[in-house]
Amino acid sequence: MNSNTNVEVRTRSIPTAAALICQGFEPVRVVYRDHGGSQIVFAPESRAALDRFLAMKQRAEAMLEGSDGLR
């Protein structure tokens, strides 16, 4: 996670972009790149929401990993 709140948020992840949009952040543009694919760009103000989303995603992934083999 990037703690610099003045840097725009760029993602190629549709679920990440959707999570930011659901929280009220609109993409400011799409950046086309020849190598690595296009990126959806959000304003720097979306950084805290991105950090929360990534923390909760990591928590959910850990929950699933912890439950593997318990069935």
C-alpha positions in Angstrom: 0.0 0.0 0.0 1.2 3.4 -0.9 1.0 6.0 1.9 1.6 9.0 -0.4 -1.9 10.5 -0.7 -0.9 13.0 -3.4 -0.3 10.3 -6.0 -3.1 9.3 -8.3 -4.4 5.7 -8.0 -3.9 3.5 -11.1 -5.3 0.0 -11.4 -5.7 -2.7 -14.1 -8.0 -4.7 -11.7 -11.7 -4.5 -12.6 -12.8 -5.6 -9.0 -10.6 -2.8 -7.5 -11.9 -0.2 -9.9 -15.5 -1.3 -9.2 -14.9 -1.1 -5.4 -13.7 2.5 -5.8 -16.6 3.4 -8.0 -19.0 1.8 -5.5 -17.5 4.1 -2.8 -18.3 7.2 -5.0 -15.0 7.7 -6.8 -15.2 8.2 -10.5 -12.3 7.4 -12.8 -10.6 10.5 -14.1 -9.2 8.8 -17.2 -8.0 5.5 -18.8 -4.3 5.3 -19.7 -3.5 3.1 -22.7 -0.1 1.4 -22.5 1.5 -0.7 -25.2 3.0 -3.1 -22.7 1.1 -4.2 -19.7 -2.4 -3.1 -20.8 -4.5 -0.1 -20.0 -5.0 1.4 -16.5 -8.0 3.0 -14.9 -6.9 6.2 -13.1 -8.6 7.7 -10.0 -7.9 10.9 -8.2 -5.5 10.9 -5.2 -8.5 11.3 -2.8 -9.4 7.7 -3.5 -6.1 6.4 -1.9 -7.6 5.8 1.6 -10.6 3.9 0.1 -8.1 1.8 -2.0 -6.1 1.0 1.1 -9.2 0.0 3.0 -10.3 -2.2 0.1 -6.9 -3.9 -0.2 -6.8 -4.6 3.6 -10.3 -6.2 3.5 -9.4 -8.2 0.4 -6.3 -9.5 2.2 -8.4 -10.3 5.3 -10.9 -12.2 3.2 -8.1 -14.1 1.4 -6.6 -15.1 4.7 -9.9 -16.3 5.9 -10.3 -18.6 2.9 -6.7 -19.8 3.2 -7.3 -20.6 6.9 -10.4 -22.6 6.1 -8.8 -24.8 3.5 -8.6 -28.4 4.7 -11.2 -27.8 7.4 -14.1 -29.2 5.4 
